[in-house]
Amino acid sequence: MPAGMVERSCINSAMEVAVKTGLSVVAIHTLVRIVRHYYKFPMPEFLAGVIDNPVRRRIQPPDEMAERHGIKPGFQVLEVGPGNGTYTMGIARKVGPEGKVTAIDIEPRMIDRVKQRALKEGVANVEVKVADVFNLPFEDSTFDAVSMIAVIGEIPTPERALRELCRVLKPDGILATSELLIDPDYPLASTLTRWAEEGGMQLRKQAGNFLHYTLIFEKASSKSPVRIN
């Protein structure tokens, strides 16, 4: 067989493998989304390393997400669903020694993972708790900010959870959430906004696009939302 034909044959075979692989990934992702739509459950601890992957860190850089979420030095921050603590450490660096991050999860092994990471990295302003987002062990108006990344879609009745999160926010506090399309639990921005409104909050700022976005909410008032391009 002539060299040119061999080369074209190899290219065609590679393209066929790439297309089949892509279709398989899409099919699996779609199947997982369908299952997750009907069966909500916390992300298992053993998947923490899979979730914290290079693609996600490129789109949602750990050292930039605290800034995107409007977190400032000295803030008291509640982080819901910290995973393996990558974004927890970023928030801790942002709030500095005068601030504190309280990371909560309903899965004890996930919380233990974050605790061990904070100890290993010598981060002293991180507190971890096993907690139910529907019944938080905190007083009203405790936190300056609530931070969530690809978490809200995992929660059944998110409106109820957002109402409880709103309770623990200070009067001028913010709730920030970022979502990524490749996450099987990804909700549309409009859906998440509706949930927040039902939970007693209103949109303050919006950034990003359909593939990935960040929404910042505040307690309901007469202020108008702002979109950041």
Backbone hydrogen bonds in HBPLUS format (Angstrom, degrees):
<---DONOR---> <-ACCEPTOR-->    atom                        ^
c    i                          cat <-CA-CA->   ^        H-A-AA   ^      H-
h    n   atom  resd res      DA  || num        DHA   H-A  angle D-A-AA Bond
n    s   type  num  typ     dist DA aas  dist angle  dist       angle   num
A0006-VAL N   A0002-PRO O   3.07 MM   4  6.40 154.5  2.14 152.0 159.8     1
A0007-GLU N   A0003-ALA O   2.92 MM   4  6.17 159.3  1.97 151.8 157.1     2
A0008-ARG N   A0004-GLY O   2.99 MM   4  6.24 160.6  2.02 146.4 151.4     3
A0009-SER N   A0005-MET O   2.88 MM   4  6.01 152.9  1.95 143.7 151.7     4
A0010-CYS N   A0006-VAL O   2.95 MM   4  6.22 153.2  2.02 148.1 154.7     5
A0011-ILE N   A0007-GLU O   2.97 MM   4  6.25 156.9  2.03 148.4 154.8     6
A0012-ASN N   A0008-ARG O   2.86 MM   4  6.05 163.0  1.89 149.8 154.6     7
A0013-SER N   A0009-SER O   2.94 MM   4  6.12 154.2  2.01 143.1 150.4     8
A0014-ALA N   A0010-CYS O   2.90 MM   4  6.12 157.0  1.96 146.2 152.6     9
A0015-MET N   A0011-ILE O   2.87 MM   4  6.12 158.5  1.92 151.4 157.5    10
A0016-GLU N   A0012-ASN O   2.91 MM   4  6.10 152.7  1.99 144.1 151.7    11
A0017-VAL N   A0013-SER O   2.97 MM   4  6.24 157.4  2.02 148.3 153.8    12
A0018-ALA N   A0014-ALA O   2.93 MM   4  6.17 159.1  1.97 148.0 154.0    13
A0019-VAL N   A0015-MET O   2.90 MM   4  6.11 159.4  1.95 149.5 154.7    14
A0020-LYS N   A0016-GLU O   2.98 MM   4  6.15 165.3  2.00 149.0 153.2    15
A0021-THR N   A0017-VAL O   2.86 MM   4  6.01 157.2  1.92 148.6 155.4    16
A0022-GLY N   A0018-ALA O   2.88 MM   4  6.04 161.4  1.92 147.0 152.4    17
A0023-LEU N   A0019-VAL O   2.90 MM   4  6.11 161.3  1.94 152.1 157.0    18
A0024-SER N   A0020-LYS O   2.94 MM   4  6.10 149.7  2.03 142.2 150.7    19
A0025-VAL N   A0021-THR O   2.94 MM   4  6.22 157.5  1.99 151.5 157.2    20
A0026-VAL N   A0022-GLY O   2.99 MM   4  6.25 163.5  2.02 150.4 154.7    21
A0027-ALA N   A0023-LEU O   2.89 MM   4  6.04 157.3  1.94 144.3 151.0    22
A0028-ILE N   A0024-SER O   2.89 MM   4  6.10 163.1  1.92 152.1 156.2    23
A0029-HIS N   A0025-VAL O   2.87 MM   4  6.03 164.4  1.90 151.6 156.5    24
A0030-THR N   A0026-VAL O   2.88 MM   4  6.02 158.3  1.92 147.5 153.6    25
A0031-LEU N   A0027-ALA O   2.94 MM   4  6.14 158.7  1.99 146.9 152.8    26
A0032-VAL N   A0028-ILE O   2.88 MM   4  6.14 162.4  1.91 153.7 158.2    27
A0033-ARG N   A0029-HIS O   2.95 MM   4  6.17 155.9  2.01 146.9 153.6    28
A0034-ILE N   A0030-THR O   2.99 MM   4  6.27 154.5  2.06 148.5 155.0    29
A0035-VAL N   A0031-LEU O   2.99 MM   4  6.30 163.7  2.01 153.5 157.4    30
A0036-ARG N   A0032-VAL O   2.83 MM   4  6.01 166.3  1.85 154.1 158.2    31
A0037-HIS N   A0033-ARG O   2.88 MM   4  5.96 136.6  2.07 139.4 150.7    32
A0038-TYR N   A0035-VAL O   3.22 MM   3  5.57 128.7  2.49 103.1 114.3    33
A0039-TYR N   A0035-VAL O   2.85 MM   4  5.93 146.8  1.96 150.9 162.0    34
A0047-LEU N   A0044-PRO O   3.11 MM   3  5.69 158.3  2.15 115.2 121.8    35
A0048-ALA N   A0045-GLU O   3.08 MM   3  5.48 169.0  2.09 118.3 121.1    36
A0050-VAL N   A0047-LEU O   3.05 MM   3  5.17 123.7  2.38  99.7 114.5    37
A0051-ILE N   A0047-LEU O   3.02 MM   4  6.30 159.5  2.07 160.7 165.7    38
A0052-ASP N   A0048-ALA O   3.13 MM   4  6.32 155.9  2.19 145.1 151.4    39
A0053-ASN N   A0051-ILE O   2.99 MM   2  5.60 125.9  2.29 107.7  92.0    40
A0057-ARG N   A0053-ASN O   3.01 MM   4  6.29 165.0  2.03 157.8 162.6    41
A0058-ARG N   A0054-PRO O   2.97 MM   4  6.04 137.6  2.15 140.2 150.4    42
A0059-ILE N   A0055-VAL O   3.17 MM   4  6.45 156.2  2.23 148.5 153.9    43
A0060-GLN N   A0056-ARG O   2.65 MM   4  5.66 160.5  1.69 158.2 165.2    44
A0064-GLU N   A0061-PRO O   2.91 MM   3  5.31 157.2  1.97 116.4 124.0    45
A0065-MET N   A0061-PRO O   3.09 MM   4  6.18 138.6  2.27 160.3 172.7    46
A0068-ARG N   A0064-GLU O   2.99 MM   4  6.32 160.2  2.03 153.6 159.8    47
A0069-HIS N   A0065-MET O   2.88 MM   4  6.03 141.4  2.03 143.7 154.1    48
A0071-ILE N   A0066-ALA O   3.03 MM   5  5.40 159.7  2.08 168.5 162.0    49
A0070-GLY N   A0067-GLU O   3.05 MM   3  5.24 163.3  2.08 110.7 114.0    50
A0075-PHE N   A0072-LYS O   3.15 MM   3  5.78 157.4  2.21 142.6 143.0    51
A0074-GLY N   A0095-VAL O   2.74 MM  21  4.95 166.9  1.76 128.2 130.8    52
A0100-LYS N   A0075-PHE O   3.06 MM  25  6.61 151.4  2.15 145.5 151.8    53
A0144-ASP N   A0076-GLN O   2.84 MM  68  5.31 146.9  1.95 142.0 153.1    54
A0145-ALA N   A0076-GLN O   3.37 MM  69  6.69 151.8  2.46 152.5 151.5    55
A0077-VAL N   A0100-LYS O   2.86 MM  23  6.21 172.1  1.86 167.6 169.5    56
A0102-THR N   A0077-VAL O   2.77 MM  25  6.12 166.9  1.78 168.1 172.8    57
A0078-LEU N   A0145-ALA O   2.89 MM  67  6.32 163.1  1.92 155.7 160.0    58
A0147-SER N   A0078-LEU O   2.84 MM  69  6.23 158.2  1.88 153.4 159.1    59
A0079-GLU N   A0102-THR O   2.84 MM  23  6.02 162.2  1.87 141.4 147.4    60
A0104-ILE N   A0079-GLU O   2.88 MM  25  6.29 162.3  1.91 172.1 178.1    61
A0080-VAL N   A0147-SER O   3.12 MM  67  6.45 156.6  2.17 158.5 165.3    62
A0081-GLY N   A0104-ILE O   2.94 MM  23  6.11 159.8  1.98 167.7 174.4    63
A0085-GLY N   A0082-PRO O   2.99 MM   3  5.30 160.7  2.03 135.6 136.1    64
A0089-MET N   A0085-GLY O   3.03 MM   4  6.16 160.9  2.06 154.6 155.3    65
A0091-ILE N   A0087-TYR O   2.97 MM   4  6.23 155.7  2.03 148.4 153.8    66
A0092-ALA N   A0088-THR O   2.92 MM   4  6.17 158.7  1.97 149.7 156.3    67
A0093-ARG N   A0089-MET O   2.98 MM   4  6.22 154.4  2.05 146.8 152.6    68
A0094-LYS N   A0090-GLY O   3.15 MM   4  6.35 147.5  2.26 137.7 146.6    69
A0094-LYS N   A0091-ILE O   3.01 MM   3  4.98 115.8  2.44  93.2 109.5    70
A0095-VAL N   A0091-ILE O   2.92 MM   4  6.23 163.8  1.94 164.1 166.0    71
A0096-GLY N   A0092-ALA O   3.13 MM   4  6.11 143.0  2.28 139.8 149.1    72
A0099-GLY N   A0096-GLY O   3.07 MM   3  5.49 154.8  2.13 112.5 120.3    73
A0101-VAL N   A0125-ASN O   2.90 MM  24  6.27 162.9  1.93 157.7 162.9    74
A0127-GLU N   A0101-VAL O   2.77 MM  26  6.14 165.6  1.79 165.6 169.8    75
A0103-ALA N   A0127-GLU O   2.76 MM  24  6.19 156.7  1.81 167.9 168.5    76
A0129-LYS N   A0103-ALA O   2.92 MM  26  6.32 151.8  2.01 162.4 166.0    77
A0105-ASP N   A0129-LYS O   3.30 MM  24  6.87 143.8  2.44 152.0 162.1    78
A0131-ALA N   A0105-ASP O   3.09 MM  26  5.71 148.5  2.20 118.6 127.8    79
A0110-MET N   A0107-GLU O   3.06 MM   3  5.43 130.7  2.32 108.5 121.2    80
A0111-ILE N   A0107-GLU O   3.24 MM   4  6.62 156.6  2.29 153.2 159.8    81
A0112-ASP N   A0108-PRO O   2.91 MM   4  6.18 155.6  1.97 151.2 158.3    82
A0113-ARG N   A0109-ARG O   3.09 MM   4  6.21 145.2  2.22 134.5 143.0    83
A0114-VAL N   A0110-MET O   3.18 MM   4  6.56 154.6  2.25 146.6 152.1    84
A0115-LYS N   A0111-ILE O   2.94 MM   4  6.19 162.0  1.97 152.6 158.0    85
A0116-GLN N   A0112-ASP O   2.96 MM   4  6.13 164.3  1.98 149.8 153.1    86
A0117-ARG N   A0113-ARG O   3.06 MM   4  6.25 150.3  2.15 141.7 150.1    87
A0118-ALA N   A0114-VAL O   2.94 MM   4  6.20 162.0  1.98 154.8 158.8    88
A0119-LEU N   A0115-LYS O   3.05 MM   4  6.31 159.7  2.10 150.4 155.8    89
A0120-LYS N   A0116-GLN O   2.94 MM   4  6.06 158.4  1.99 144.3 150.5    90
A0121-GLU N   A0117-ARG O   2.91 MM   4  6.11 155.0  1.98 152.2 158.2    91
A0122-GLY N   A0118-ALA O   2.95 MM   4  5.89 108.1  2.49 133.9 150.0    92
A0123-VAL N   A0118-ALA O   2.89 MM   5  4.98 156.0  1.95 148.5 150.9    93
A0122-GLY N   A0119-LEU O   3.24 MM   3  5.04 152.8  2.31  95.7 103.7    94
A0135-ASN N   A0132-ASP O   2.93 MM   3  5.36 157.4  1.98 114.9 122.3    95
A0141-SER N   A0167-ARG O   3.11 MM  26  6.48 164.2  2.14 142.9 142.9    96
A0142-THR N   A0168-VAL O   2.72 MM  26  5.23 130.1  1.97 119.7 131.1    97
A0143-PHE N   A0168-VAL O   2.89 MM  25  6.15 169.8  1.90 161.9 165.1    98
A0170-LYS N   A0143-PHE O   2.82 MM  27  5.65 155.3  1.88 164.8 157.0    99
A0174-ILE N   A0144-ASP O   3.06 MM  30  6.51 152.6  2.14 140.3 144.6   100
A0146-VAL N   A0174-ILE O   2.88 MM  28  6.41 144.5  2.00 147.5 158.7   101
A0176-ALA N   A0146-VAL O   2.81 MM  30  6.12 169.2  1.82 170.0 167.7   102
A0148-MET N   A0176-ALA O   2.93 MM  28  6.32 147.3  2.04 154.4 164.1   103
A0178-SER N   A0148-MET O   3.01 MM  30  6.56 146.6  2.13 145.6 155.5   104
A0150-ALA N   A0178-SER O   2.80 MM  28  6.08 157.7  1.85 175.7 175.9   105
A0154-GLU N   A0151-VAL O   2.84 MM   3  5.62 160.5  1.88 129.2 135.5   106
A0155-ILE N   A0152-ILE O   3.19 MM   3  5.55 155.2  2.26 109.0 116.2   107
A0160-ARG N   A0157-THR O   3.10 MM   3  5.66 130.5  2.35 113.4 123.7   108
A0162-LEU N   A0158-PRO O   2.82 MM   4  6.04 161.1  1.86 155.3 160.2   109
A0163-ARG N   A0159-GLU O   3.00 MM   4  6.19 144.7  2.13 141.3 150.5   110
A0164-GLU N   A0160-ARG O   3.17 MM   4  6.47 152.2  2.25 145.1 151.5   111
A0165-LEU N   A0161-ALA O   2.92 MM   4  6.23 152.7  2.00 148.4 156.8   112
A0166-CYS N   A0162-LEU O   2.86 MM   4  5.98 149.0  1.95 141.1 149.6   113
A0167-ARG N   A0163-ARG O   3.15 MM   4  6.39 142.6  2.29 135.8 145.0   114
A0169-LEU N   A0166-CYS O   3.22 MM   3  5.28 154.7  2.29 102.4 110.0   115
A0173-GLY N   A0170-LYS O   2.79 MM   3  4.73 163.7  1.82 115.9 117.8   116
A0175-LEU N   A0217-PHE O   2.89 MM  42  5.02 157.8  1.94 134.4 140.5   117
A0217-PHE N   A0175-LEU O   2.72 MM  42  5.02 170.7  1.73 149.8 152.7   118
A0177-THR N   A0215-LEU O   2.95 MM  38  5.51 161.3  1.98 159.0 165.2   119
A0215-LEU N   A0177-THR O   2.92 MM  38  5.51 165.1  1.94 161.8 165.3   120
A0179-GLU N   A0213-TYR O   2.97 MM  34  5.60 154.9  2.04 153.1 161.2   121
A0213-TYR N   A0179-GLU O   3.11 MM  34  5.60 151.6  2.19 143.8 152.1   122
A0183-ASP N   A0180-LEU O   2.94 MM   3  5.60 159.2  1.98 121.9 128.7   123
A0181-LEU N   A0211-LEU O   2.81 MM  30  5.06 164.4  1.83 162.3 157.6   124
A0186-TYR N   A0183-ASP O   3.00 MM   3  5.23 161.3  2.03 122.9 122.5   125
A0191-THR N   A0188-LEU O   3.06 MM   3  5.14 120.3  2.44  96.6 111.3   126
A0192-LEU N   A0188-LEU O   2.99 MM   4  6.32 162.8  2.02 157.2 161.3   127
A0193-THR N   A0189-ALA O   2.90 MM   4  6.07 155.3  1.96 147.0 154.1   128
A0194-ARG N   A0190-SER O   3.08 MM   4  6.26 151.9  2.16 138.7 145.6   129
A0195-TRP N   A0191-THR O   3.01 MM   4  6.34 157.5  2.06 149.3 155.3   130
A0196-ALA N   A0192-LEU O   2.95 MM   4  6.24 161.4  1.98 150.5 155.1   131
A0197-GLU N   A0193-THR O   2.93 MM   4  6.17 157.0  1.98 148.7 155.0   132
A0198-GLU N   A0194-ARG O   2.99 MM   4  6.23 154.1  2.06 148.5 155.2   133
A0199-GLY N   A0195-TRP O   2.96 MM   4  6.24 123.8  2.29 136.0 151.9   134
A0199-GLY N   A0196-ALA O   2.93 MM   3  4.82 131.9  2.17  92.0 106.5   135
A0201-MET N   A0196-ALA O   2.93 MM   5  5.29 157.4  1.98 141.0 141.1   136
A0200-GLY N   A0197-GLU O   3.15 MM   3  5.20 163.3  2.18 105.5 108.0   137
A0220-ALA N   A0200-GLY O   3.15 MM  20  5.80 164.4  2.17 140.3 135.8   138
A0202-GLN N   A0218-GLU O   2.85 MM  16  5.58 156.1  1.90 158.7 166.5   139
A0218-GLU N   A0202-GLN O   2.92 MM  16  5.58 155.3  1.98 156.3 163.7   140
A0204-ARG N   A0216-ILE O   2.71 MM  12  5.54 164.5  1.73 156.7 158.5   141
A0226-VAL N   A0204-ARG O   2.69 MM  22  5.78 154.4  1.75 134.6 143.0   142
A0205-LYS N   A0216-ILE O   3.15 MM  11  5.09 158.6  2.20 134.9 140.4   143
A0216-ILE N   A0205-LYS O   2.93 MM  11  5.09 164.9  1.95 150.9 149.8   144
A0206-GLN N   A0226-VAL O   3.09 MM  20  6.63 125.8  2.39 143.9 156.0   145
A0228-ILE N   A0206-GLN O   2.65 MM  22  5.71 170.0  1.66 163.5 167.2   146
A0207-ALA N   A0214-THR O   2.94 MM   7  5.23 156.7  2.00 155.6 159.8   147
A0214-THR N   A0207-ALA O   2.88 MM   7  5.23 159.9  1.92 142.4 145.2   148
A0209-ASN N   A0212-HIS O   2.80 MM   3  5.49 165.4  1.82 149.7 148.7   149
